[in-house]
Amino acid sequence: MNGVIYARYSSDNQREESIEGQIRECKEYAEKNDITILNCYIDRALSAKTDHRPEFQHMIKDGTKQLFEAVIVWKLDRFARNRYDSAHYKMVLRKNGIRVLSAKENISEGAEGIILESMLEGYAEYYSAELSEKVVRGLTENALKARYNGGGLPIGYTIDQEQHFQIDPLTAPVVQETFRRYAEGDTIVDIVKWLNEKGIHSYRNRPMRIDCVDRLLKNRRYIGEYRYRNIVQPGGIPAIVPQELFDRVQERLAKNKKAPARHKAEDAYLLTTKLHCGHCGAFMVGESGTSHTSEVHHYYKCVTAKRRKGCPKKTVRKEWIENLVVEQTMKMLFDDAVIERITDMVMGLQRRENTALPLLKQQLAEAERGIQNMLNAIQQGILTPSTKKRLDELEEAKGKLEVSILQEEMQKPVLTRDQITFWLHKFREMDVTKQAQRQRLIDSFINAIYLYDDKIVLTFNYKDGAKTLTYAEVQGSDLVAQAAPCRVFL
């Protein structure tokens, strides 16, 4: 029987049942029960109260491939502490012929085993709920005394021995200055730059970002307000920022939040790093500008021309060039011959990248031929001690190779030709009016675009995938514009 191990510990339960200990005891259980372990799935510092565990989901997905027949856990509470999740995922595994086995809990196969397993799962859920209640109770008691309850410590504060907030004389002035700068007109970007220049880091000891400063400016702790769940204590913490200054900052934040995001959707330039100038080969980058009629225009401009270094390439309208590229890419995808070529390319790439699997399969075929030859010799009456020994060696080698092949297939799943074709055909159903799908289409299939004054060269992500469009084929385009398509004031 083939099996896998699932091990987990939560951040609130890191005692002797460490990952290493769980895996060791699961392997001992597997050895005693003649189970070959193909893989180990490990979730570290993740609770089993929910199914939001990456390796757990990876294991469930691999189970659909029917490569193993058992999942071994140290105890059932490692699998799940929620009875619904436990029952649901065990049913999913059972449909694929997979059992969940506990290395430490001796559960029989009969009706009494079902009752015992249900009791153990119920106890695990009870223990988790009880532990959560105890934690919340302790944190609530701390909150009533305005004590630090863990989590990120805001800049400007330290914690004393009794877990109370105290003002940090080194960083509190920086907090005050941050509020003052924003209230007087500095942008959050300006403040981020200023804080990083001063060497001020977030509570995670990382450089400041826009979201860090945004949270800092909204943090009511700086006016002395302590808050935990439904407990609010004004004056529970020493205040760093005056109420009047804090209110001015909130007013400006609210005003900026309500301001419309001008032309936000149009500012996503889909051809960034894909579009090149046909004259000098440099990137063409997105820019926008406002005309004398207050209309905003978006376009791509050669980086060399932008830096005024002599390239004569004119700007091109963003909407026109992006629509053209999307249209030509969709035409390419509706060509069945092109789909076949791309499929051939992906299949060949898989074969080149996974060199271990073909070798293992070749060795397995040789071992099977050797076993068949031995059996033929035995049927002909040729049976010696060396024949029996050789047959045992070949059977053992065959078993090891089968396990190695399964492990390799789990680590590097190989797509079939039908799967690749299906994936490519799904692009034909795309709604190319949606920005996210347009971006995905371009990222997947466009390698480069070279824009000349009389033609465009599109290079797709497959061999010999290049297409040239002349001026005659794109009549009415911006290719022959002698100046920028729009009058722009930068």
C-alpha positions as CSV (number, residue, x, y, z in Angstrom):
1,M,0.0,0.0,0.0
2,N,1.2,3.5,-0.8
3,G,0.6,6.4,1.6
4,V,1.5,9.9,2.5
5,I,2.0,11.7,5.8
6,Y,0.2,14.9,6.8
7,A,1.8,16.8,9.7
8,R,0.8,20.1,11.3
9,Y,1.3,22.3,14.3
10,S,-0.5,25.4,15.3
11,S,1.1,28.6,16.7
12,D,-0.7,28.0,20.0
13,N,0.4,24.4,20.3
14,Q,4.2,23.9,19.8
15,R,5.0,21.3,22.4
16,E,6.6,17.9,22.1
17,E,4.4,17.0,19.1
18,S,6.8,18.8,16.8
19,I,6.8,18.3,13.1
20,E,9.8,16.0,13.3
21,G,8.3,13.9,16.1
22,Q,5.0,13.6,14.2
23,I,6.8,12.5,11.0
24,R,9.0,10.0,12.9
25,E,6.1,8.3,14.6
26,C,4.1,8.3,11.3
27,K,7.0,6.6,9.5
28,E,7.3,4.0,12.3
29,Y,3.5,3.3,11.9
30,A,3.9,3.0,8.1
31,E,6.8,0.6,8.5
32,K,4.9,-1.7,10.9
33,N,1.9,-1.7,8.6
34,D,3.8,-2.2,5.3
35,I,2.9,1.2,3.9
36,T,5.3,2.9,1.4
37,I,5.5,6.6,2.1
38,L,5.5,8.7,-1.1
39,N,5.4,12.2,0.2
40,C,5.0,14.4,3.4
41,Y,2.7,17.4,3.5
42,I,3.6,19.9,6.3
43,D,1.7,22.9,7.5
44,R,3.6,24.9,10.1
45,A,2.0,27.3,12.6
46,L,-1.5,26.9,11.1
47,S,-4.6,26.0,13.0
48,A,-6.8,23.0,12.0
49,K,-10.0,24.9,12.9
50,T,-10.3,25.8,9.2
51,D,-9.3,24.2,5.9
52,H,-7.3,27.2,4.8
53,R,-4.0,25.2,4.9
54,P,-1.9,25.2,1.7
55,E,-0.3,21.8,2.1
56,F,-3.5,20.2,3.4
57,Q,-5.3,21.4,0.2
58,H,-2.3,20.2,-1.9
59,M,-2.7,16.7,-0.3
60,I,-6.5,16.6,-1.0
61,K,-5.8,17.7,-4.7
62,D,-3.1,15.0,-5.1
63,G,-5.6,12.5,-3.7
64,T,-7.7,12.9,-6.8
65,K,-4.9,11.4,-8.9
66,Q,-5.3,8.1,-6.9
67,L,-1.5,7.8,-6.5
68,F,-1.8,6.7,-2.8
69,E,-4.3,4.8,-0.6
70,A,-3.7,6.2,2.8
71,V,-3.1,9.5,4.7
72,I,-1.2,9.0,8.0
73,V,-1.5,11.6,10.7
74,W,0.0,11.6,14.2
75,K,-3.4,12.1,15.7
76,L,-6.8,12.8,14.2
77,D,-6.7,16.4,15.5
78,R,-3.8,17.0,13.1
79,F,-6.2,16.4,10.2
80,A,-9.0,18.7,11.4
81,R,-10.5,20.1,14.6
82,N,-13.8,20.9,12.9
83,R,-16.1,17.9,12.5
84,Y,-17.7,19.2,9.4
85,D,-14.3,19.7,7.6
86,S,-13.1,16.3,8.9
87,A,-16.2,14.5,7.6
88,H,-16.2,16.4,4.3
89,Y,-12.5,15.8,3.4
90,K,-12.6,12.2,4.6
91,M,-15.5,11.6,2.2
92,V,-13.5,13.3,-0.6
93,L,-10.6,11.0,0.1
94,R,-12.8,7.9,0.4
95,K,-14.2,8.6,-3.1
96,N,-10.7,8.2,-4.3
97,G,-10.0,5.0,-2.3
98,I,-8.0,6.8,0.4
99,R,-8.2,6.2,4.2
100,V,-7.1,8.5,7.0
101,L,-5.0,6.6,9.5
102,S,-3.9,7.7,13.0
103,A,-0.5,6.6,14.1
104,K,-1.1,7.1,17.8
105,E,-4.9,6.3,18.2
106,N,-5.7,2.6,17.7
107,I,-9.0,2.7,15.9
108,S,-10.6,-0.5,14.7
109,E,-12.3,-1.0,11.3
110,G,-15.7,-2.0,12.7
111,A,-18.7,0.0,13.9
112,E,-17.1,0.7,17.3
113,G,-14.2,2.3,15.4
114,I,-16.5,4.7,13.7
115,I,-17.9,5.7,17.1
116,L,-14.4,6.1,18.6
117,E,-13.3,8.2,15.7
118,S,-16.3,10.5,16.0
119,M,-15.7,10.9,19.7
120,L,-12.0,11.8,19.1
121,E,-13.0,14.4,16.5
122,G,-15.6,15.8,18.8
123,Y,-13.1,16.1,21.6
124,A,-10.6,17.8,19.3
125,E,-13.3,20.4,18.3
126,Y,-14.3,20.8,22.0
127,Y,-10.6,21.3,23.0
128,S,-10.1,23.9,20.3
129,A,-13.3,25.8,21.3
130,E,-12.4,25.7,25.0
131,L,-8.8,26.8,24.3
132,S,-10.2,29.7,22.2
133,E,-12.5,30.7,25.1
134,K,-9.7,30.7,27.6
135,V,-7.5,32.8,25.4
136,V,-10.3,35.4,24.8
137,R,-11.0,35.4,28.5
138,G,-7.4,36.2,29.4
139,L,-7.1,38.9,26.7
140,T,-10.4,40.5,27.9
141,E,-9.0,40.7,31.4
142,N,-5.9,42.4,30.1
143,A,-8.0,44.8,28.1
144,L,-10.0,45.8,31.1
145,K,-6.7,46.9,32.7
146,A,-5.5,48.5,29.4
147,R,-2.6,46.1,29.1
148,Y,-0.8,45.1,25.9
149,N,-2.5,42.1,24.2
150,G,0.2,41.2,21.7
151,G,0.4,42.0,18.0
152,G,2.2,44.8,16.3
153,L,3.5,47.5,18.6
154,P,2.8,50.9,17.1
155,I,5.8,53.2,16.5
156,G,6.2,55.6,19.4
157,Y,5.3,53.2,22.2
158,T,7.2,50.7,24.4
159,I,5.8,48.2,26.9
160,D,6.8,48.2,30.5
161,Q,7.2,45.2,32.9
162,E,3.5,45.3,33.7
163,Q,2.5,45.2,30.0
164,H,1.3,48.8,30.0
165,F,1.9,51.2,27.1
166,Q,4.6,53.8,27.6
167,I,5.7,56.6,25.3
168,D,9.1,55.9,23.6
169,P,11.0,59.2,23.8
170,L,13.0,58.3,20.6
171,T,10.2,57.5,18.2
172,A,7.2,59.5,19.6
173,P,8.5,62.8,18.1
174,V,8.6,61.1,14.7
175,V,4.9,60.1,15.0
176,Q,4.0,63.7,15.9
177,E,6.0,65.0,13.0
178,T,4.3,62.5,10.6
179,F,0.9,63.8,11.6
180,R,2.0,67.4,11.3
181,R,3.5,66.9,7.9
182,Y,0.3,65.3,6.5
183,A,-2.0,67.9,8.1
184,E,0.1,70.6,6.4
185,G,-0.1,69.1,2.9
186,D,2.6,66.5,2.5
187,T,1.4,63.4,0.6
188,I,1.7,59.9,2.1
189,V,4.3,59.1,-0.6
190,D,6.4,62.1,0.6
191,I,6.1,60.9,4.2
192,V,7.1,57.3,3.3
193,K,10.2,58.6,1.7
194,W,11.0,60.8,4.7
195,L,10.5,58.0,7.2
196,N,12.7,55.6,5.3
197,E,15.5,58.2,5.0
198,K,15.4,58.6,8.8
199,G,15.7,54.8,9.1
200,I,12.2,54.3,10.7
201,H,10.9,50.8,10.2
202,S,7.5,49.2,10.6
203,Y,6.8,47.0,13.6
204,R,7.9,44.0,11.4
205,N,11.3,45.8,11.1
206,R,10.8,46.4,7.4
207,P,11.0,49.7,5.4
208,M,7.9,51.8,5.6
209,R,5.2,51.6,2.8
210,I,2.2,53.6,1.8
211,D,-0.2,51.2,3.7
212,C,2.0,51.4,6.8
213,V,1.7,55.2,6.9
214,D,-2.0,55.1,6.1
215,R,-2.6,52.8,9.1
216,L,-0.4,55.0,11.3
217,L,-2.4,58.1,10.5
218,K,-5.7,56.3,11.3
219,N,-4.5,54.7,14.6
220,R,-6.6,56.0,17.5
221,R,-4.1,54.8,20.0
222,Y,-2.1,57.9,19.3
223,I,-4.9,60.0,21.0
224,G,-4.8,57.6,24.0
225,E,-7.7,55.3,23.0
226,Y,-7.3,51.6,24.0
227,R,-9.5,49.2,22.0
228,Y,-10.0,45.5,22.2
229,R,-13.0,43.8,20.6
230,N,-16.0,45.7,22.2
231,I,-13.9,47.2,25.0
232,V,-13.0,50.9,24.4
233,Q,-11.1,52.9,27.0
234,P,-10.4,56.6,26.2
235,G,-7.3,57.7,28.0
236,G,-6.2,54.1,28.6
237,I,-2.9,54.8,26.8
238,P,-0.6,57.8,27.0
239,A,-1.5,60.1,24.1
240,I,1.2,61.1,21.6
241,V,-0.9,63.2,19.2
242,P,-3.2,66.1,20.2
243,Q,-6.9,65.5,19.5
244,E,-7.1,68.6,17.3
245,L,-4.2,67.5,15.1
246,F,-5.6,64.0,14.8
247,D,-9.0,65.3,13.7
248,R,-7.4,67.5,11.0
249,V,-5.6,64.5,9.6
250,Q,-8.8,62.4,9.6
251,E,-10.5,65.2,7.7
252,R,-7.9,65.3,5.0
253,L,-7.8,61.4,4.7
254,A,-11.6,61.4,4.3
255,K,-11.4,64.1,1.7
256,N,-8.7,62.3,-0.3
257,K,-10.6,59.1,-0.1
258,K,-13.7,60.6,-1.6
259,A,-11.8,62.3,-4.4
260,P,-12.5,60.4,-7.7
261,A,-9.7,58.2,-9.0
262,R,-9.1,60.1,-12.2
263,H,-8.9,57.8,-15.2
264,K,-7.8,54.9,-13.0
265,A,-8.9,52.2,-15.4
266,E,-7.1,53.7,-18.4
267,D,-3.9,54.1,-16.6
268,A,-3.1,50.3,-16.8
269,Y,-0.7,50.1,-19.7
270,L,-1.1,46.5,-20.9
271,L,2.0,46.5,-23.3
272,T,4.5,47.7,-20.7
273,T,7.9,45.8,-21.3
274,K,6.3,44.3,-24.5
275,L,6.2,47.3,-26.9
276,H,9.5,48.4,-28.5
277,C,10.4,51.3,-30.8
278,G,11.1,50.1,-34.3
279,H,13.8,52.8,-34.8
280,C,16.0,52.3,-31.8
281,G,14.7,49.1,-30.1
282,A,14.0,50.9,-26.8
283,F,10.9,50.3,-24.7
284,M,7.9,52.4,-25.4
285,V,6.3,53.4,-22.1
286,G,2.9,54.7,-21.1
287,E,2.3,58.4,-20.5
288,S,-0.7,60.7,-20.2
289,G,-1.4,64.3,-20.7
290,T,-4.1,66.9,-20.8
291,S,-5.0,68.9,-23.8
292,H,-6.2,72.5,-23.9
293,T,-9.8,71.2,-23.8
294,S,-9.0,69.5,-20.4
295,E,-9.3,66.1,-22.1
296,V,-6.9,63.4,-20.8
297,H,-5.1,61.4,-23.5
298,H,-3.1,58.2,-23.0
299,Y,-0.3,57.0,-25.3
300,Y,3.0,55.1,-25.5
301,K,6.2,56.9,-26.1
302,C,9.8,55.7,-27.0
303,V,12.0,56.0,-23.9
304,T,14.9,57.4,-26.1
305,A,12.6,60.1,-27.6
306,K,11.3,60.8,-24.1
307,R,14.8,61.5,-22.9
308,R,15.4,63.7,-26.0
309,K,18.3,61.6,-27.3
310,G,17.5,61.8,-31.0
311,C,15.0,59.0,-31.7
312,P,12.4,60.3,-34.2
313,K,9.6,57.8,-33.2
314,K,6.3,59.5,-32.7
315,T,3.8,58.6,-29.9
316,V,1.0,56.1,-30.5
317,R,-2.4,56.1,-28.9
318,K,-2.8,53.6,-26.1
319,E,-6.3,52.4,-26.9
320,W,-5.6,51.9,-30.6
321,I,-2.3,49.8,-30.2
322,E,-3.7,47.7,-27.3
323,N,-6.9,46.9,-29.2
324,L,-4.9,45.9,-32.3
325,V,-2.6,43.6,-30.3
326,V,-5.6,41.9,-28.5
327,E,-7.4,41.5,-31.8
328,Q,-4.4,39.9,-33.6
329,T,-3.8,37.6,-30.6
330,M,-7.4,36.4,-30.6
331,K,-7.1,35.7,-34.4
332,M,-4.0,33.6,-33.7
333,L,-5.9,31.6,-31.1
334,F,-8.7,30.8,-33.5
335,D,-6.3,29.2,-35.9
336,D,-6.4,25.4,-35.2
337,A,-3.0,24.9,-36.9
338,V,-1.4,27.4,-34.5
339,I,-3.0,25.7,-31.5
340,E,-1.5,22.4,-32.7
341,R,2.0,24.0,-33.0
342,I,1.7,25.5,-29.5
343,T,0.6,22.1,-28.1
344,D,3.5,20.4,-29.8
345,M,5.9,23.0,-28.3
346,V,4.5,22.5,-24.7
347,M,4.6,18.7,-25.0
348,G,8.2,18.9,-26.2
349,L,9.2,21.3,-23.4
350,Q,7.7,18.9,-20.8
351,R,9.8,16.1,-22.2
352,R,13.0,18.1,-22.1
353,E,12.4,19.4,-18.6
354,N,11.5,16.1,-17.0
355,T,14.4,13.9,-17.9
356,A,14.1,11.7,-14.7
357,L,10.7,10.3,-15.4
358,P,11.5,8.8,-18.8
359,L,14.6,7.2,-17.4
360,L,12.7,5.7,-14.5
361,K,10.1,4.3,-16.8
362,Q,12.7,2.8,-19.0
363,Q,14.4,1.2,-16.0
364,L,11.0,-0.1,-14.9
365,A,10.3,-1.7,-18.4
366,E,13.8,-3.3,-18.2
367,A,13.0,-4.7,-14.8
368,E,9.6,-6.1,-16.0
369,R,11.3,-7.7,-19.0
370,G,13.9,-9.3,-16.7
371,I,11.1,-10.7,-14.4
372,Q,9.3,-12.1,-17.4
373,N,12.5,-13.8,-18.7
374,M,13.0,-15.3,-15.2
375,L,9.4,-16.6,-15.2
376,N,9.8,-18.1,-18.7
377,A,13.0,-19.8,-17.5
378,I,11.2,-21.3,-14.5
379,Q,8.3,-22.5,-16.7
380,Q,11.0,-24.3,-18.8
381,G,12.2,-26.1,-15.7
382,I,15.3,-23.9,-15.1
383,L,15.2,-23.3,-11.4
384,T,18.4,-22.7,-9.4
385,P,19.1,-20.8,-6.2
386,S,20.6,-18.0,-8.3
387,T,17.4,-17.9,-10.5
388,K,15.3,-17.4,-7.4
389,K,17.7,-14.8,-6.0
390,R,17.8,-12.8,-9.3
391,L,13.9,-12.9,-9.4
392,D,13.7,-11.5,-5.9
393,E,16.2,-8.7,-6.8
394,L,14.2,-7.8,-9.9
395,E,10.9,-7.7,-7.9
396,E,12.4,-5.5,-5.3
397,A,13.9,-3.2,-7.9
398,K,10.5,-3.0,-9.7
399,G,8.8,-2.0,-6.4
400,K,11.3,0.8,-5.8
401,L,11.0,2.1,-9.3
402,E,7.2,2.2,-9.2
403,V,7.4,4.2,-6.0
404,S,10.0,6.6,-7.5
405,I,7.8,7.1,-10.6
406,L,4.8,7.9,-8.4
407,Q,6.9,10.4,-6.4
408,E,8.2,12.1,-9.6
409,E,4.7,12.4,-11.0
410,M,3.5,14.0,-7.8
411,Q,6.3,16.5,-7.7
412,K,6.2,17.3,-11.5
413,P,2.7,16.5,-12.9
414,V,2.8,16.1,-16.7
415,L,0.0,17.7,-18.7
416,T,-1.6,15.5,-21.4
417,R,-2.1,16.7,-24.9
418,D,-5.9,17.0,-24.3
419,Q,-5.3,19.1,-21.2
420,I,-3.0,21.6,-23.0
421,T,-5.5,21.9,-25.9
422,F,-8.4,22.4,-23.5
423,W,-6.5,25.2,-21.7
424,L,-5.7,26.9,-25.0
425,H,-9.3,26.7,-26.2
426,K,-10.5,28.4,-23.0
427,F,-8.8,31.6,-24.2
428,R,-11.2,31.7,-27.1
429,E,-14.0,32.2,-24.6
430,M,-12.4,35.3,-23.0
431,D,-14.3,38.5,-22.6
432,V,-11.6,40.9,-24.1
433,T,-13.6,43.9,-22.9
434,K,-12.4,43.2,-19.4
435,Q,-9.0,44.6,-18.4
436,A,-7.8,41.6,-16.4
437,Q,-8.5,39.2,-19.2
438,R,-6.9,41.4,-21.8
439,Q,-3.7,41.5,-19.6
440,R,-3.7,37.7,-19.1
441,L,-4.1,37.2,-22.9
442,I,-1.1,39.5,-23.6
443,D,1.1,38.1,-20.8
444,S,0.4,34.5,-22.0
445,F,1.0,34.9,-25.7
446,I,2.8,38.1,-26.6
447,N,6.6,38.0,-26.5
448,A,7.4,41.4,-28.1
449,I,5.9,44.1,-30.4
450,Y,8.1,46.3,-32.6
451,L,6.4,49.5,-33.8
452,Y,7.8,51.1,-37.0
453,D,6.4,54.1,-38.9
454,D,5.0,51.8,-41.7
455,K,4.4,48.4,-40.0
456,I,4.1,46.5,-36.8
457,V,5.9,43.2,-36.0
458,L,4.2,41.0,-33.5
459,T,6.2,38.2,-31.9
460,F,4.2,35.4,-30.2
461,N,5.4,33.0,-27.6
462,Y,5.9,30.0,-29.9
463,K,8.4,29.0,-32.5
464,D,8.1,30.9,-35.8
465,G,5.3,32.9,-34.1
466,A,5.9,36.3,-35.8
467,K,3.4,38.4,-37.8
468,T,4.0,41.6,-39.7
469,L,1.2,44.1,-40.3
470,T,1.8,46.8,-42.9
471,Y,0.3,50.3,-43.1
472,A,-2.1,49.0,-45.8
473,E,-3.5,46.4,-43.5
474,V,-4.1,48.8,-40.6
475,Q,-5.5,51.8,-42.6
476,G,-6.5,54.7,-40.5
477,S,-3.9,53.8,-37.8
478,D,-1.5,56.1,-36.0
479,L,1.5,54.5,-37.7
480,V,1.9,57.3,-40.1
481,A,1.2,60.1,-37.7
482,Q,3.7,62.9,-38.2
483,A,3.1,64.2,-34.7
484,A,1.6,62.9,-31.5
485,P,-2.0,61.6,-32.0
486,C,-3.2,64.1,-29.4
487,R,-2.0,67.5,-28.4
488,V,-0.5,66.9,-25.0
489,F,0.7,69.3,-22.4
490,L,2.9,67.6,-19.8
